[in-house]
Amino acid sequence: MRVPAEARVDLDAIGHNIGVLRERAGGAEVMAMVKAEAYGHGLVEAAGAALAGGAGWLGVAKLAEALRLREAGVAARTLACVLVPGEPFADAVARDVDLTVGSPGLVAEIAAAAGRAGRPARVHLKADTGMTRGGAAGDDWAALVDAALKAEADGLVRVVGIMSHLACADEPGHPSIARQVAAFTDMAAFAEKAGARPEVRHLSNSAATLTLPEARFDLVRPGIATYGLTPVPRVGAFGLRPAMTLVADAALVKRVPAGSGVSYGHTYVTDRETNVAVVPVGYGDGVPRHGSNLLEVLAGGRRRRIAGRVCMDQFVIDLGDDALAAGDEVVLFGPGERGEPTAQEWADALGTISYEIVTRIGSRVPRAYRGGGA
Ligand SMILES: *Cc1c(COP(=O)(O)O)cnc(C)c1O
C-alpha cells in the first residue's frame, strides 16, 4: 500500500447485498439509496455496483448528487429526495432526474422549470404519514395532490410516484409502524381516487425491506443494507456482507518506558515498558474522537484499544511486548472475518448507528475498489 490509509470497498459485496434485498422485496423494485457518497462508499462506484446487482433505481438526497451521477454517465432512474426552493430544477428535468415534492409551492416552481426545459418533470408526491419531517399531512396532502394533478393536466409534471418514510422501522413491533403503513395506504388511495396514476408507491427503508413484507408496495428504498450493514442488528444479519474495510499502515513503532503519557491530555499512561504504534488516521479522516481510549482495531492479529486521544491525523495503540513493524497493516473495521471490529461494533461502543461510522469516513481517505458488483 502506498497511502497511509484507505477504505477498501468490495463492490461485489454491494451487488450481493442488492440480491439479498431483491429477494426480500418480493416482486417490488429496488431503489438503492446512494446519498452521502453512498454512505461513504463512493457515489458513482457504489451506484454502478448496485445497478449491476439488479437495482432498478437510484436514490439520493440532494439534487447535486443526482446531477453528479448524470455527469458520470449514469442514466438509471434517479430520485432526489431533499430539495429546497431555488434549485436548478430545469437542469434536473433536462437530465431526467425524478424529484420529490412535499408542498404546492415546490410543485409550482418545478412546473415553471419544466416549462422552460420543454418537457414534463417527473415528481414523487411525499406524504407525511407520521415521521413529521418532509412531506404533506392532513389537509396539506389534499392541496399537494390537487396542485400536482393540475400541473399534470397542464402537461408540466407527471406524477410518477407516491412516497413516504417510516420513523421506527428499525424497532420491530413499534406501534407507529402499522399506523404509518395504514396512513400511507389511505393517502395513496386518496391521490389515486383524485386521478393520480403513479408508477410506484414506496415507503420502505432497509429495516422495512428486511422485516416488513406488508410495507413493500411497488418499490423499496434500502440504504444501509446495500452496504452490508443491518439496521436491526438484534434481529439478524440477513446474509448481508459489509462492503467497507478501513485500513492504515503503522507509521512508527517504538519502545517507551513505564509511566509515559500518551497523546493529548495524557489520558492514557503506560503501566510498564511497552511497544506503541502510531496509526495515521484521525478525526480529520472520520475516526470519532469519542473513540479515544475506547475503540479497538486489529494490529498484528490481535485486538488493540486506541490508547489516549484520537488526534486529527493519527492515534496511538499500545502493543505490549508484541512486535509490529512500521508499514504493517492495521485494520480499523471491516466485515469481521479476520477478527477486526465491525462498523456495528464501533457504533455500539460509541452509542451511535453503523450508518454514522461509514458515512463519516472522509474524502482524505482514498477508496480502493475491488470487484464489479454483478
Ligand atoms: C436514506 C433514505 C432511505 C434509506 O434508509 P436506510 O435506513 O439507510 O435504509 C430511504 N428513503 C429515504 C427517503 C431516505 O432518505
Ligand as a Chemical Component Dictionary entry (heavy atoms), coordinates in Angstrom:
data_LIG
# 
_chem_comp.id                   LIG 
_chem_comp.type                 NON-POLYMER 
_chem_comp.pdbx_formal_charge   0 
_chem_comp.three_letter_code    LIG 
# 
loop_
_chem_comp_atom.comp_id 
_chem_comp_atom.atom_id 
_chem_comp_atom.alt_atom_id 
_chem_comp_atom.type_symbol 
_chem_comp_atom.charge 
_chem_comp_atom.model_Cartn_x 
_chem_comp_atom.model_Cartn_y 
_chem_comp_atom.model_Cartn_z 
_chem_comp_atom.pdbx_ordinal 
LIG C1 C1 C 0 -31.806 7.482 3.390 1  
LIG C2 C2 C 0 -33.157 7.155 2.942 2  
LIG C3 C3 C 0 -33.558 5.824 2.832 3  
LIG C4 C4 C 0 -32.683 4.669 3.244 4  
LIG O1 O1 O 0 -32.681 4.487 4.632 5  
LIG P1 P1 P 0 -31.875 3.244 5.276 6  
LIG O2 O2 O 0 -32.303 3.222 6.677 7  
LIG O3 O3 O 0 -30.424 3.569 5.114 8  
LIG O4 O4 O 0 -32.247 2.059 4.501 9  
LIG C5 C5 C 0 -34.805 5.580 2.315 10 
LIG N1 N1 N 0 -35.626 6.586 1.943 11 
LIG C6 C6 C 0 -35.272 7.869 2.054 12 
LIG C7 C7 C 0 -36.216 8.931 1.626 13 
LIG C8 C8 C 0 -34.032 8.210 2.564 14 
LIG O5 O5 O 0 -33.688 9.485 2.668 15 
# 
loop_
_chem_comp_bond.comp_id 
_chem_comp_bond.atom_id_1 
_chem_comp_bond.atom_id_2 
_chem_comp_bond.value_order 
_chem_comp_bond.pdbx_ordinal 
LIG C1 C2 SING 1  
LIG C2 C3 SING 2  
LIG C2 C8 DOUB 3  
LIG C3 C4 SING 4  
LIG C3 C5 DOUB 5  
LIG C4 O1 SING 6  
LIG O1 P1 SING 7  
LIG P1 O2 DOUB 8  
LIG P1 O3 SING 9  
LIG P1 O4 SING 10 
LIG C5 N1 SING 11 
LIG N1 C6 DOUB 12 
LIG C6 C7 SING 13 
LIG C6 C8 SING 14 
LIG C8 O5 SING 15 
# 
